[in-house]
Amino acid sequence: MNKEKQIELLQHLVQIPTVDDHEKQVVDYIVKLFEPYKNEVRITRVPYQGDRESVVISIGPQDSDFKLGFSGHMDVVNLGEPNAWKDDPFSGKLYDNDTKMYGRGTTDMKSGLAGMVATMLTLLEERASLKGELRLLATVGEETGMWGSEELTKQGYVDDLDVLVIGEDTTDLNVVYASNGDIDYTVASYGKVAISSQASAGINALDNMLDFIHMANQKLRTQPKIHETLGPLVHNVTMISGGDQVNSIPGKITARGNVRINPLYTVAEVQEMLESIILELNTWPDYSFEIEYDYVGGAVDGDIQGEYVTTAKQMLGEILGHSVKIVGEPGATDASNFVKSPSAPIMLVVGPGNDSVHQIDEYVDIAEYLAAAEFYKGFAKKYLT
């Protein structure tokens, strides 16, 4: 697949609006691209709900000793203020002498996905003799709950992979070898309503909630294990709601919090920290708390000097003409679900990226997109041919 066709492929993906929905339309488009090779490709659609669908596409021998995975999500974040965009956010138009493509999802992360699809099509066009399997996992709902990667992991599509490359955006095509996990939780504090002039007749659920927040910050922000690239645990309470009116003691307050888990801690360890606070508070007079988990994803750790990581770094340096870094990713990706596989593969993240992610006038550098596609192809050829 030549460069013009690769750019056209990305444009078509961007032109499909997938703001938290409609990934099935992307699947329909991608599947059609593989129609000329239907006897050489294995395609499994994995429905989610409505117009949402993940897809697994494989080429190469199924019974091979080595299996390489590619992964990318098809959904994009919301537009913010649509009228603030310089052009139609789903146009896929080229700007700045055709050096950039603007549009929602250009960087996060349809460019990474497009580069991986282009690699598979190129290998088929070239009739490359593959000694191993190449499997693409294209997922739904990464931005809002990572629903697709959760389902594909449950169905076993990750279990037999040796290496998985995720095309999520990375700044300057740096190689991410480790990433934080993520816990989103909701805590409810229960008190007793009373008129504020007779506060002693009530139980102030907000006062009690402030004690929980203080204790959680104290406990989680002072944990001693610091990861070499990702640093300490990060904890924040980001939302609080409740109360009836300004002159009433609140009888119920809810708070939502987020923990970024570095790879030196497990999800279970962090949950135990939170639950131990709840257990202690519930022994205090007039304190009543409940906690539930809205999302749980594990951290991913790797070997900063491992073969696949260092190979990726070397390849990208040769493609770009300058060295790239091996880094950690403080945010979470679909890897947070893939790591839950009982035999999770080695994972690395490489994709076109810049600081326009999730912003108005999101864009991708065309040269960087094409470089990423070249890397995906080179990496696949090195290990599969």
FENQUIFEN-V963306 format. One record per residue. N is the residue number from 1. RES is the residue in one letter. D_FIRST is the distance of its C-alpha to the first C-alpha in Angstrom with 1 decimal. Layout:
# FENQUIFEN-V963306
N:RES:D_FIRST  N:RES:D_FIRST
This chain:
# FENQUIFEN-V963306
1:M:0.0  2:N:3.8  3:K:6.7  4:E:8.2  5:K:6.1  6:Q:6.6  7:I:10.1  8:E:10.6  9:L:10.0  10:L:12.5  11:Q:14.8  12:H:15.1  13:L:16.1  14:V:18.6  15:Q:20.0  16:I:21.2  17:P:24.5  18:T:25.0  19:V:28.1  20:D:29.6  21:D:28.7  22:H:26.4  23:E:23.7  24:K:23.8  25:Q:22.1  26:V:19.1  27:V:19.2  28:D:19.5  29:Y:16.4  30:I:14.3  31:V:16.0  32:K:15.2  33:L:11.4  34:F:12.5  35:E:15.0  36:P:13.6  37:Y:13.9  38:K:17.2  39:N:19.1  40:E:17.0  41:V:16.9  42:R:19.9  43:I:20.2  44:T:23.4  45:R:24.3  46:V:26.9  47:P:29.0  48:Y:30.8  49:Q:32.8  50:G:32.5  51:D:29.1  52:R:27.9  53:E:25.8  54:S:23.9  55:V:21.5  56:V:20.8  57:I:17.7  58:S:17.9  59:I:16.3  60:G:18.2  61:P:22.0  62:Q:24.2  63:D:27.1  64:S:25.6  65:D:27.6  66:F:24.8  67:K:22.9  68:L:20.4  69:G:20.1  70:F:17.9  71:S:19.6  72:G:19.5  73:H:21.8  74:M:21.1  75:D:24.4  76:V:25.4  77:V:28.9  78:N:31.1  79:L:31.1  80:G:34.5  81:E:36.0  82:P:33.6  83:N:35.5  84:A:35.0  85:W:31.3  86:K:30.6  87:D:28.4  88:D:27.3  89:P:26.0  90:F:23.5  91:S:22.2  92:G:19.1  93:K:20.2  94:L:19.4  95:Y:22.5  96:D:24.0  97:N:22.3  98:D:18.9  99:T:19.2  100:K:19.8  101:M:19.0  102:Y:22.2  103:G:22.9  104:R:24.2  105:G:21.9  106:T:19.5  107:T:20.6  108:D:22.4  109:M:20.1  110:K:17.2  111:S:15.2  112:G:15.6  113:L:14.9  114:A:11.7  115:G:10.5  116:M:11.7  117:V:10.3  118:A:6.7  119:T:8.1  120:M:9.5  121:L:6.9  122:T:5.1  123:L:8.9  124:L:9.6  125:E:7.4  126:E:9.0  127:R:12.2  128:A:13.1  129:S:16.8  130:L:17.5  131:K:21.1  132:G:21.0  133:E:19.9  134:L:17.2  135:R:18.5  136:L:17.4  137:L:20.4  138:A:19.9  139:T:23.4  140:V:25.8  141:G:28.5  142:E:27.8  143:E:29.4  144:T:32.6  145:G:33.4  146:M:30.4  147:W:31.2  148:G:27.9  149:S:27.9  150:E:31.6  151:E:31.2  152:L:28.3  153:T:30.4  154:K:33.5  155:Q:31.7  156:G:30.8  157:Y:27.0  158:V:27.4  159:D:30.3  160:D:28.6  161:L:25.8  162:D:26.4  163:V:24.2  164:L:22.7  165:V:20.4  166:I:21.0  167:G:18.6  168:E:21.7  169:D:22.1  170:T:23.8  171:T:25.4  172:D:23.7  173:L:21.4  174:N:24.6  175:V:24.6  176:V:26.9  177:Y:28.8  178:A:31.5  179:S:32.0  180:N:35.1  181:G:36.1  182:D:37.6  183:I:40.7  184:D:41.6  185:Y:45.2  186:T:47.9  187:V:51.6  188:A:54.5  189:S:57.9  190:Y:60.9  191:G:64.1  192:K:66.9  193:V:67.2  194:A:70.4  195:I:71.5  196:S:70.8  197:S:74.6  198:Q:75.2  199:A:72.2  200:S:74.2  201:A:74.2  202:G:70.4  203:I:67.7  204:N:65.1  205:A:61.7  206:L:60.1  207:D:62.4  208:N:61.4  209:M:57.7  210:L:58.1  211:D:59.6  212:F:56.6  213:I:54.1  214:H:56.3  215:M:56.5  216:A:52.8  217:N:51.9  218:Q:54.5  219:K:53.3  220:L:49.5  221:R:49.3  222:T:51.6  223:Q:49.9  224:P:50.0  225:K:46.8  226:I:44.4  227:H:40.8  228:E:39.7  229:T:36.9  230:L:37.4  231:G:41.1  232:P:43.7  233:L:43.6  234:V:43.2  235:H:45.4  236:N:45.9  237:V:47.7  238:T:45.9  239:M:47.6  240:I:51.2  241:S:52.8  242:G:56.2  243:G:59.7  244:D:61.5  245:Q:63.2  246:V:64.4  247:N:67.9  248:S:67.1  249:I:66.4  250:P:62.9  251:G:63.0  252:K:59.3  253:I:56.6  254:T:53.0  255:A:50.6  256:R:47.0  257:G:45.7  258:N:42.6  259:V:42.4  260:R:39.5  261:I:40.1  262:N:39.3  263:P:38.3  264:L:41.9  265:Y:43.2  266:T:42.5  267:V:42.4  268:A:45.7  269:E:47.3  270:V:46.5  271:Q:47.6  272:E:50.9  273:M:51.4  274:L:51.1  275:E:53.2  276:S:55.9  277:I:56.5  278:I:56.7  279:L:59.2  280:E:61.3  281:L:61.5  282:N:62.5  283:T:65.5  284:W:66.8  285:P:69.2  286:D:67.7  287:Y:64.1  288:S:61.8  289:F:58.0  290:E:55.1  291:I:51.5  292:E:48.4  293:Y:44.8  294:D:42.1  295:Y:39.1  296:V:39.0  297:G:36.1  298:G:36.4  299:A:35.5  300:V:33.0  301:D:34.1  302:G:32.4  303:D:33.2  304:I:32.6  305:Q:32.7  306:G:30.8  307:E:28.3  308:Y:25.2  309:V:26.2  310:T:26.9  311:T:23.8  312:A:21.7  313:K:24.0  314:Q:23.7  315:M:19.9  316:L:19.6  317:G:22.4  318:E:20.7  319:I:17.5  320:L:19.7  321:G:22.5  322:H:25.1  323:S:26.4  324:V:25.8  325:K:28.4  326:I:28.9  327:V:30.5  328:G:31.9  329:E:30.9  330:P:34.1  331:G:32.5  332:A:31.6  333:T:28.2  334:D:27.4  335:A:28.3  336:S:31.9  337:N:31.7  338:F:29.5  339:V:32.2  340:K:34.7  341:S:33.3  342:P:36.1  343:S:33.7  344:A:31.4  345:P:28.6  346:I:28.1  347:M:26.3  348:L:24.6  349:V:23.2  350:V:20.5  351:G:18.8  352:P:18.7  353:G:22.3  354:N:25.2  355:D:28.6  356:S:27.6  357:V:27.0  358:H:29.2  359:Q:30.5  360:I:30.8  361:D:28.0  362:E:25.5  363:Y:22.5  364:V:19.6  365:D:18.9  366:I:15.5  367:A:15.6  368:E:16.7  369:Y:14.0  370:L:11.3  371:A:13.7  372:A:14.0  373:A:10.4  374:E:10.8  375:F:14.1  376:Y:13.1  377:K:10.8  378:G:13.7  379:F:16.3  380:A:15.1  381:K:14.9  382:K:18.3  383:Y:20.0  384:L:18.5  385:T:17.9
